[in-house]
C-alpha cells in the first residue's frame, strides 16, 4: 500500500516569514521545491517534493512584498518554478545526480556551491576552525569573505591537487565540512553525496 503523502512540512529554524520566491531543482530526475529569499541569498524552506505541499508551506510560512497569499497564489509560483529559475540561466544548472555529486569536488562558482552557502550560511566566519582561519590568514584572505576564499582555493586544488596546495586544501575541506555538518531540514538529501566526495578526495592517493 502506498504511503499517504504528508500535507504538513516543518519550517527551518529561524527562517519563517521571509519575503521569498519558489525555486526548484532535480535530484536523480526527481523534482524538489524550496523557498528562496533573493534579497538575503537565503534558503528558507526544506526541500519539498510535492507541488501542493510546497504551496501550502509557502502560504503558511512565506510572504511576498505585499504580504501573505493563499495556496492558489503560491501554486502558480510553484508551477512557474518548474519552467524557470531566478538563480541560474540554464535548466541543466539545477539538475543533479547522486553519482555526479559523489564524483568529485564541485566547480568553483557553481550553483551547487551557491545553494550550499545559502543553506548552510558559511559566511559566518565564527564557524571556521582555527586551522582554516590560519590558512586563510596565510593566503591573505579576509576570513569574513568565506565564499571568495573557497572559490579561489577550489580552483587551486582542482588545478594543482590538494597535496601541492595544503593551505588551499585546508580552506576547501574546512569550509565545506563545516557547511555540510549542520545542514537544516532535509537538505542532506542533496548534499550528503557531496560530503562523501570531500571525504573521498581527502583520502585519495596524492591528496592527503
Residue frames relative to the residue before (quaternion, step in Angstrom):
aa qw qx qy qz dx dy dz
X 1.0000 0.0000 0.0000 0.0000 0.00 0.00 0.00
X 0.4361 -0.7122 0.4843 0.2610 3.58 -0.80 0.97
X 0.4722 -0.6850 0.4826 0.2736 3.52 -0.94 0.95
X 0.4671 -0.6845 0.4849 0.2796 3.57 -0.91 0.91
X 0.4772 -0.6904 0.4707 0.2721 3.55 -0.90 0.95
X 0.4622 -0.6713 0.5069 0.2807 3.55 -0.97 0.90
X 0.3304 -0.7586 0.5333 0.1760 3.55 -1.00 0.83
X 0.7340 0.3744 -0.2151 0.5243 3.56 1.23 -0.36
X 0.0862 -0.7744 0.6263 0.0252 3.55 -1.02 0.91
X 0.4025 -0.7178 0.5124 0.2455 3.57 -0.80 0.97
X 0.4617 -0.6801 0.4883 0.2931 3.61 -0.99 0.76
X 0.5657 -0.5572 0.4689 0.3869 3.55 -1.29 0.23
X 0.5826 -0.5991 0.4070 0.3689 3.62 -0.99 0.71
X 0.8643 0.0821 -0.0964 0.4869 3.56 -1.00 0.96
X 0.6603 0.4753 -0.3300 0.4787 3.62 1.15 0.46
X 0.3909 0.7061 -0.4797 0.3443 3.55 0.96 0.94
X 0.8105 0.3116 -0.2170 0.4460 3.56 -1.11 0.71
X 0.4054 0.7231 -0.4740 0.2969 3.60 1.20 0.27
X 0.4286 -0.6019 0.5948 0.3164 3.52 -1.29 0.48
X 0.1864 0.8124 -0.5096 0.2134 3.55 -0.34 1.23
X 0.3339 -0.6977 0.5920 0.2264 3.49 -1.39 0.26
X 0.4916 -0.6333 0.5068 0.3168 3.53 -1.34 -0.07
X 0.0678 -0.7711 0.6330 0.0111 3.54 -0.96 0.98
X 0.1425 -0.7859 0.5915 0.1104 3.57 -1.25 0.19
X 0.0712 -0.7507 0.6536 0.0648 3.51 -1.39 0.29
X 0.2806 -0.7277 0.5829 0.2281 3.55 -1.27 0.17
X 0.1015 -0.7549 0.6466 0.0413 3.53 -1.13 0.81
X 0.8263 -0.0859 -0.0082 0.5566 3.56 -0.56 1.21
X 0.7308 -0.4571 0.2206 0.4564 3.55 1.02 0.90
X 0.6285 0.5164 -0.3327 0.4772 3.59 1.27 -0.06
X 0.3312 -0.7802 0.4998 0.1783 3.59 -0.72 1.05
X 0.0831 -0.7610 0.6430 0.0251 3.52 -1.13 0.90
X 0.2556 -0.7515 0.5941 0.1299 3.55 -1.14 0.80
X 0.0453 0.7915 -0.6093 0.0168 3.56 -1.23 0.49
X 0.4734 -0.6565 0.5118 0.2882 3.53 -1.25 0.52
X 0.0442 -0.8060 0.5903 -0.0054 3.56 -1.02 0.82
X 0.2658 -0.7407 0.6028 0.1316 3.54 -0.83 1.11
X 0.2662 -0.8174 0.4935 0.1322 3.57 -0.18 1.30
X 0.6232 0.5449 -0.3533 0.4358 3.59 1.07 -0.51
X 0.7638 0.3293 -0.1736 0.5273 3.57 1.09 -0.71
X 0.3325 -0.7445 0.4998 0.2922 3.60 1.28 -0.14
X 0.4771 0.6743 -0.4056 0.3914 3.53 0.89 1.00
X 0.3789 -0.6821 0.5812 0.2310 3.55 -0.99 0.90
X 0.0956 -0.8455 0.5253 0.0098 3.60 -0.70 1.03
X 0.7435 0.2804 -0.2455 0.5553 3.59 1.11 0.53
X 0.5607 -0.5268 0.4829 0.4182 3.55 -1.29 0.13
X 0.5751 -0.5009 0.4801 0.4335 3.53 -1.33 -0.10
X 0.0937 -0.8007 0.5917 -0.0005 3.57 -0.80 1.07
X 0.2456 -0.8323 0.4844 0.1110 3.59 -0.62 1.09
X 0.6944 0.4087 -0.2804 0.5216 3.60 1.22 0.24
X 0.4965 -0.6907 0.4295 0.3031 3.64 -0.71 1.00
X 0.6765 0.4974 -0.3047 0.4496 3.60 0.90 -0.88
X 0.6444 0.5104 -0.3185 0.4719 3.56 1.02 -0.76
X 0.6371 0.5200 -0.3280 0.4649 3.58 1.05 -0.76
X 0.6452 0.5121 -0.3220 0.4667 3.59 0.97 -0.81
X 0.6545 0.5028 -0.3110 0.4713 3.59 0.99 -0.82
X 0.6317 0.5260 -0.3307 0.4636 3.57 1.00 -0.81
X 0.6780 0.4987 -0.2965 0.4513 3.59 0.84 -0.99
X 0.6399 0.5282 -0.3331 0.4479 3.60 0.96 -0.80
X 0.7169 0.4461 -0.2519 0.4729 3.58 1.05 -0.72
X 0.8420 0.2619 -0.0748 0.4657 3.58 0.86 -0.95
X 0.7388 0.3699 -0.2182 0.5194 3.62 1.22 -0.21
X 0.2120 -0.7669 0.5937 0.1203 3.56 -1.27 0.41
X 0.3211 -0.6461 0.6340 0.2783 3.50 -1.46 0.05
X 0.7210 -0.4432 0.2875 0.4484 3.58 -1.22 0.12
X 0.7198 0.4001 -0.2494 0.5096 3.60 1.17 -0.50
X 0.7397 -0.4258 0.2218 0.4715 3.58 1.18 0.44
X 0.7466 -0.3876 0.2998 0.4499 3.52 -1.29 -0.44
X 0.1228 -0.7743 0.6168 0.0706 3.55 -1.26 0.51
X 0.5582 -0.6281 0.4319 0.3278 3.55 -1.26 0.44
X 0.7301 -0.4436 0.2952 0.4279 3.54 -1.32 0.15
X 0.6145 0.5611 -0.3569 0.4244 3.60 1.02 -0.72
X 0.6283 0.5254 -0.3259 0.4721 3.58 1.02 -0.80
X 0.7082 0.4612 -0.2677 0.4628 3.57 0.82 -1.02
X 0.5815 0.5882 -0.3805 0.4136 3.59 1.07 -0.61
X 0.6254 0.5277 -0.3366 0.4660 3.58 1.08 -0.69
X 0.6685 0.4864 -0.3036 0.4737 3.58 0.98 -0.80
X 0.6069 0.5408 -0.3482 0.4669 3.57 1.10 -0.69
X 0.6604 0.4963 -0.3088 0.4714 3.59 0.90 -0.86
X 0.6406 0.5281 -0.3193 0.4569 3.57 1.02 -0.81
X 0.6315 0.5648 -0.3282 0.4176 3.59 1.08 -0.72
X 0.5667 0.5650 -0.3898 0.4557 3.58 1.24 -0.27
X 0.7347 0.4597 -0.2267 0.4444 3.56 0.97 -0.91
X 0.8280 0.0339 0.0406 0.5582 3.58 0.96 -0.78
X 0.1962 -0.7689 0.5990 0.1072 3.54 -1.33 0.32
X 0.3776 -0.7055 0.5517 0.2352 3.55 -1.13 0.70
X 0.6297 0.5647 -0.3226 0.4249 3.59 1.28 -0.12
X 0.8079 0.1171 -0.0339 0.5766 3.60 1.05 -0.72
X 0.4887 -0.6862 0.4501 0.2961 3.60 -1.04 0.66
X 0.7772 0.2951 -0.1497 0.5352 3.58 1.07 -0.70
X 0.5325 -0.6442 0.4456 0.3207 3.56 -0.98 0.84
X 0.6105 0.5726 -0.3561 0.4154 3.60 1.06 -0.67
X 0.5808 0.5976 -0.3733 0.4077 3.60 1.18 -0.48
X 0.7536 0.3468 -0.2097 0.5176 3.60 1.16 -0.43
X 0.5294 0.5750 -0.4233 0.4583 3.54 1.21 0.62
X 0.0075 -0.8208 0.5682 -0.0580 3.58 -0.59 1.17
X 0.1394 -0.7497 0.6357 0.1202 3.53 -1.29 0.43
X 0.5931 -0.5754 0.4228 0.3721 3.55 -1.12 0.64
X 0.6534 0.5186 -0.3158 0.4520 3.57 0.94 -0.88
X 0.6651 0.5063 -0.3048 0.4565 3.58 0.97 -0.83
X 0.6578 0.5082 -0.3089 0.4622 3.57 1.00 -0.80
X 0.6762 0.4859 -0.2896 0.4721 3.57 1.09 -0.67
X 0.5701 0.6762 -0.3573 0.3002 3.56 1.19 -0.57
X 0.7928 -0.2196 0.1632 0.5447 3.59 1.07 -0.53
X 0.7286 -0.4071 0.3095 0.4556 3.53 -1.33 -0.10
X 0.5321 -0.6390 0.4453 0.3320 3.60 -1.07 0.64
X 0.5701 -0.5843 0.4517 0.3599 3.54 -1.23 0.45
X 0.5469 -0.5976 0.4616 0.3615 3.60 -1.05 0.67
X 0.8356 0.1972 -0.1551 0.4887 3.56 -1.01 0.82
X 0.4209 0.7295 -0.4544 0.2900 3.59 1.24 0.18
X 0.6419 -0.5156 0.4030 0.3997 3.54 -1.31 0.37
X 0.5953 0.5750 -0.3597 0.4308 3.57 1.07 -0.70
X 0.6834 0.4668 -0.2923 0.4792 3.59 0.90 -0.87
X 0.6194 0.5337 -0.3476 0.4590 3.59 1.03 -0.71
X 0.6517 0.5011 -0.3135 0.4753 3.57 0.99 -0.79
X 0.6396 0.5209 -0.3303 0.4587 3.58 0.98 -0.80
X 0.6605 0.5008 -0.3079 0.4672 3.57 0.97 -0.80
X 0.6832 0.4814 -0.2800 0.4723 3.56 1.02 -0.82
X 0.6806 0.4660 -0.2823 0.4898 3.57 1.18 -0.49
X 0.7914 0.3323 -0.1573 0.4884 3.55 0.84 -1.02
X 0.3043 -0.7864 0.4890 0.2233 3.60 1.30 -0.15
X 0.1183 0.8423 -0.5178 0.0916 3.59 0.72 1.03
X 0.4929 0.6595 -0.4452 0.3519 3.62 1.18 -0.02
X 0.5472 0.5845 -0.4045 0.4420 3.58 1.27 -0.09
X 0.2966 -0.8064 0.4861 0.1593 3.58 -0.15 1.30
X 0.5658 0.6154 -0.3940 0.3820 3.60 1.15 -0.44
X 0.6249 0.5434 -0.3488 0.4387 3.61 1.21 -0.35
X 0.5784 0.6036 -0.3759 0.3998 3.59 1.22 -0.28
X 0.4946 -0.6569 0.4828 0.3013 3.56 -1.05 0.77
X 0.6465 -0.5079 0.3826 0.4217 3.62 -1.18 0.37
X 0.6047 0.5620 -0.3563 0.4376 3.61 1.06 -0.71
X 0.6846 0.4721 -0.2842 0.4771 3.58 0.91 -0.92
X 0.6366 0.5252 -0.3305 0.4579 3.58 0.97 -0.77
X 0.6569 0.4919 -0.3157 0.4763 3.60 1.00 -0.78
X 0.6336 0.5213 -0.3316 0.4657 3.59 1.01 -0.76
X 0.6328 0.5252 -0.3246 0.4672 3.59 0.99 -0.83
X 0.6563 0.5141 -0.3085 0.4580 3.57 0.97 -0.88
X 0.6615 0.5048 -0.3127 0.4581 3.60 0.93 -0.86
X 0.7045 0.4470 -0.2533 0.4896 3.57 1.10 -0.71
X 0.5211 -0.6829 0.3828 0.3399 3.58 1.29 -0.07
X 0.4674 0.6711 -0.4523 0.3558 3.58 1.21 0.41
X 0.4463 -0.6161 0.5756 0.2997 3.50 -1.26 0.59
X 0.4167 -0.7487 0.4506 0.2508 3.60 -0.53 1.09
X 0.5909 0.5567 -0.3760 0.4467 3.60 1.25 -0.18
X 0.6948 0.4093 -0.2764 0.5229 3.60 1.24 -0.28
X 0.0663 -0.8550 0.5144 0.0018 3.51 0.60 1.23
X 0.6390 0.5507 -0.3397 0.4159 3.60 0.93 -0.86
X 0.6641 0.4898 -0.3101 0.4721 3.61 0.91 -0.84
X 0.6453 0.5202 -0.3242 0.4559 3.58 0.94 -0.88
X 0.6564 0.5105 -0.3134 0.4585 3.58 0.92 -0.87
X 0.6553 0.5265 -0.3178 0.4387 3.57 0.87 -0.92
X 0.6885 0.4742 -0.2823 0.4706 3.59 0.82 -0.99
X 0.6894 0.4856 -0.2861 0.4550 3.58 0.90 -0.91
X 0.6038 0.5469 -0.3535 0.4597 3.58 1.06 -0.65
X 0.6443 0.5187 -0.3258 0.4579 3.57 0.92 -0.87
X 0.6673 0.5055 -0.3068 0.4528 3.57 0.93 -0.88
X 0.6727 0.4955 -0.2975 0.4620 3.58 0.92 -0.90
X 0.6734 0.4911 -0.3036 0.4617 3.59 0.93 -0.83
X 0.6875 0.4760 -0.2828 0.4699 3.59 1.08 -0.67
X 0.8305 0.2587 -0.0830 0.4864 3.58 0.82 -1.02
X 0.5264 -0.6252 0.4233 0.3910 3.59 1.24 -0.23
X 0.5798 -0.6167 0.4095 0.3403 3.55 -1.10 0.70
X 0.6351 0.5670 -0.3392 0.4002 3.57 1.01 -0.78
X 0.7200 0.4248 -0.2457 0.4907 3.58 1.07 -0.68
X 0.7404 0.3107 -0.1862 0.5662 3.57 1.29 -0.14
X 0.0462 -0.8646 0.4985 0.0423 3.62 0.62 1.05
X 0.6655 0.4841 -0.3235 0.4670 3.61 0.93 -0.76
X 0.6529 0.5060 -0.3175 0.4657 3.57 0.96 -0.86
X 0.6569 0.4971 -0.3155 0.4710 3.58 0.98 -0.80
X 0.6031 0.5488 -0.3594 0.4539 3.61 1.05 -0.67
X 0.6528 0.4982 -0.3106 0.4788 3.59 1.02 -0.79
X 0.6648 0.5052 -0.3079 0.4561 3.59 0.83 -0.97
X 0.7023 0.4640 -0.2740 0.4652 3.56 0.74 -1.05
X 0.6891 0.5016 -0.2914 0.4343 3.59 0.89 -0.92
X 0.6798 0.4834 -0.2955 0.4657 3.58 0.89 -0.93
X 0.6889 0.4730 -0.2971 0.4619 3.60 0.82 -0.94
X 0.6492 0.5151 -0.3244 0.4561 3.59 0.94 -0.83
X 0.6523 0.5131 -0.3127 0.4620 3.58 0.96 -0.84
X 0.6830 0.4864 -0.2910 0.4607 3.58 0.91 -0.92
X 0.7006 0.4791 -0.2661 0.4569 3.57 1.02 -0.81
X 0.5807 0.6414 -0.3624 0.3466 3.55 1.15 -0.58
X 0.8195 0.2013 -0.0619 0.5329 3.59 0.87 -0.93
X 0.1022 0.8214 -0.5517 0.1021 3.58 0.81 0.95
X 0.3876 -0.7300 0.5057 0.2474 3.62 -0.88 0.83
X 0.8353 0.2130 -0.1413 0.4869 3.53 -1.24 0.45
X 0.7309 -0.4065 0.3150 0.4487 3.54 -1.02 -0.85
X 0.2885 0.7936 -0.4970 0.2000 3.60 1.14 0.50
X 0.4744 0.6478 -0.4461 0.3954 3.58 1.25 -0.07
X 0.4890 0.6500 -0.4347 0.3864 3.61 1.20 -0.38
X 0.7389 0.3873 -0.2107 0.5095 3.56 0.96 -0.90
X 0.8087 0.3883 -0.1591 0.4122 3.55 0.79 -1.03
X 0.4775 0.6719 -0.4542 0.3381 3.64 1.15 -0.20
X 0.6483 0.4978 -0.3452 0.4612 3.64 0.90 -0.72
X 0.6148 0.5360 -0.3502 0.4606 3.60 1.09 -0.63
X 0.6116 0.5371 -0.3468 0.4661 3.59 1.05 -0.72
X 0.6363 0.5159 -0.3241 0.4733 3.58 1.04 -0.76
X 0.6390 0.5284 -0.3277 0.4530 3.58 1.01 -0.76
X 0.6447 0.5112 -0.3202 0.4695 3.59 0.98 -0.84
X 0.6716 0.4873 -0.3006 0.4702 3.57 0.90 -0.92
X 0.6609 0.5139 -0.3064 0.4530 3.58 0.96 -0.83
X 0.6339 0.5261 -0.3266 0.4634 3.57 1.05 -0.76
X 0.6357 0.5462 -0.3304 0.4341 3.57 1.02 -0.79
X 0.7631 0.3731 -0.1966 0.4896 3.58 1.05 -0.75
X 0.4548 0.6938 -0.4548 0.3240 3.57 1.26 -0.02
X 0.6050 -0.5722 0.3965 0.3865 3.62 -1.05 0.62
X 0.8142 0.2271 -0.1939 0.4979 3.54 -0.86 0.99
X 0.6727 0.4954 -0.2946 0.4640 3.58 1.27 -0.11
X 0.4858 0.6916 -0.4345 0.3113 3.58 1.17 -0.25
